[in-house]
Amino acid sequence: MWEQAAVFDRHESEVRSYCRSFPVVFERADGQFLWDTSGRRYVDLLCGAGALNYGHNPPEIVARVTGYLAKGGPVQSLDLHTSAKAEFLERFAGQFLGPGGLGDYVMQFPGPAGTLAVEAALKLARKVTGRSNVVAFRGGFHGVSLGSLAATTSPLLRSAAGTPLRDVMILPFEERGRPESADELESLLADAQAPPPAAFLLETVQGEGGLNAASRRWLARVRRLADSLGALVIVDDIQAGCGRTGSFFSFQHLPELAPDLVCLSKSLSGMGLPMAMLLIRRELDLWAPGEHNATFRGHNLAFVGATAALDYWADRRFVEHAAQLGTEIRFSLRDIVANLPYGVAEPAGRGAMSGLRFADARLAERVRANLFRASVIAETSGEGRVLKLLPPLTMATAEWRELAWKIGDVVVETAGRECWPADPEPEEAAA
Ligand SMILES: *Cc1c(COP(=O)(O)O)cnc(C)c1O
């Protein structure tokens, strides 16, 4: 297993990262499980950082995609009309847009990555308003191409830009337990004497920033502020969307947010195929034909997968289950925290986009490592303090409960050792 891993050291760039935390070679995947080349089975709560909300290789979606290939459907077609795209457009609009849904939006397929949806959103917002400044929020992650990187606040990522990251003003995200942080936005913006912004760009629950969930009040306040300044609201729902927080969009319970532009990617294709989409409020669709393009702007395998994934959202039982799973996860996290000494950790996030925020990043990292030893794969975010637990939304509630026991045991045991450092640490001695 370790010899096999050496090939990556030898040939792959130093930039690789997740694989350093989970240094095995994976070979098979099914639902919530991954198997390495030695046959060891892991529960995958990394979930492609939210790109596998229906688990690995969901059979209904895989069957549709392989069926499309088998009958010789075009795979790459730039933005030519295809029946695969037609079916997706019609189904998506029917299920989520229009008067009974989000409202009147058109869909743009900017290319296969999330960052490309953000780039398109920023460019369009600037074009529509004729302004260049954009407001983003501390802890936000929007991708690493230069436009979106300017709105991403991780110092590590920003320092790699090598060129000034311009025209984005970073304001504090909502501070938990401080309702006045909504009131402060306006004065911070005024104090900065920045030119009026083209847009406010935000995640309703910050994924990479550490599962920070904005309140309804704060989000409504951002909308009002944007309106008062003639700015657009862009919701980056790349991680929090596609059902992660209990409904398809993370803001479905917040009609007052009414975003002008919505970025989607990650789980959109249903089975981890690259796909991104920008929803544009129809009257803001001021693109000239061909003004923004990409070779892979709408990949037919991804359209087929994404259409198949919409079946989940047409099934009441699935929709109820996804919400219920989120509630169960919150219960479990509260239980785990109750078994820890006070102040060690607290639940973070919303619904099935939740985890544990540790006071100490070193403890979070030890928990992550010990979970991996116990065959559970989960990442940390939020400067390493927040353990992110993203089970597929298809996981049965009973399976989650059993898993939560195991996670709880690992967390309590790791934290216990941390509190009495005189205790031996056999795993570390063995490592
Ligand atoms: C992952 C992510 C992106 C970037 O998507 P890529 O496909 O990695 O470019 C943007 N915004 C959010 C909220 C994300 O989670």
Ligand as a Chemical Component Dictionary entry (heavy atoms), coordinates in Angstrom:
data_LIG
# 
_chem_comp.id                   LIG 
_chem_comp.type                 NON-POLYMER 
_chem_comp.pdbx_formal_charge   0 
_chem_comp.three_letter_code    LIG 
# 
loop_
_chem_comp_atom.comp_id 
_chem_comp_atom.atom_id 
_chem_comp_atom.alt_atom_id 
_chem_comp_atom.type_symbol 
_chem_comp_atom.charge 
_chem_comp_atom.model_Cartn_x 
_chem_comp_atom.model_Cartn_y 
_chem_comp_atom.model_Cartn_z 
_chem_comp_atom.pdbx_ordinal 
LIG C1 C1 C 0 -15.776 24.100 -3.979 1  
LIG C2 C2 C 0 -16.305 25.445 -3.952 2  
LIG C3 C3 C 0 -16.034 26.371 -4.971 3  
LIG C4 C4 C 0 -15.071 26.107 -6.089 4  
LIG O1 O1 O 0 -15.403 25.015 -6.868 5  
LIG P1 P1 P 0 -14.247 24.330 -7.730 6  
LIG O2 O2 O 0 -14.960 23.278 -8.528 7  
LIG O3 O3 O 0 -13.275 23.742 -6.756 8  
LIG O4 O4 O 0 -13.623 25.365 -8.572 9  
LIG C5 C5 C 0 -16.629 27.617 -4.895 10 
LIG N1 N1 N 0 -17.447 27.941 -3.876 11 
LIG C6 C6 C 0 -17.729 27.071 -2.894 12 
LIG C7 C7 C 0 -18.671 27.474 -1.816 13 
LIG C8 C8 C 0 -17.153 25.803 -2.878 14 
LIG O5 O5 O 0 -17.408 24.964 -1.876 15 
# 
loop_
_chem_comp_bond.comp_id 
_chem_comp_bond.atom_id_1 
_chem_comp_bond.atom_id_2 
_chem_comp_bond.value_order 
_chem_comp_bond.pdbx_ordinal 
LIG C1 C2 SING 1  
LIG C2 C3 SING 2  
LIG C2 C8 DOUB 3  
LIG C3 C4 SING 4  
LIG C3 C5 DOUB 5  
LIG C4 O1 SING 6  
LIG O1 P1 SING 7  
LIG P1 O2 DOUB 8  
LIG P1 O3 SING 9  
LIG P1 O4 SING 10 
LIG C5 N1 SING 11 
LIG N1 C6 DOUB 12 
LIG C6 C7 SING 13 
LIG C6 C8 SING 14 
LIG C8 O5 SING 15 
# 
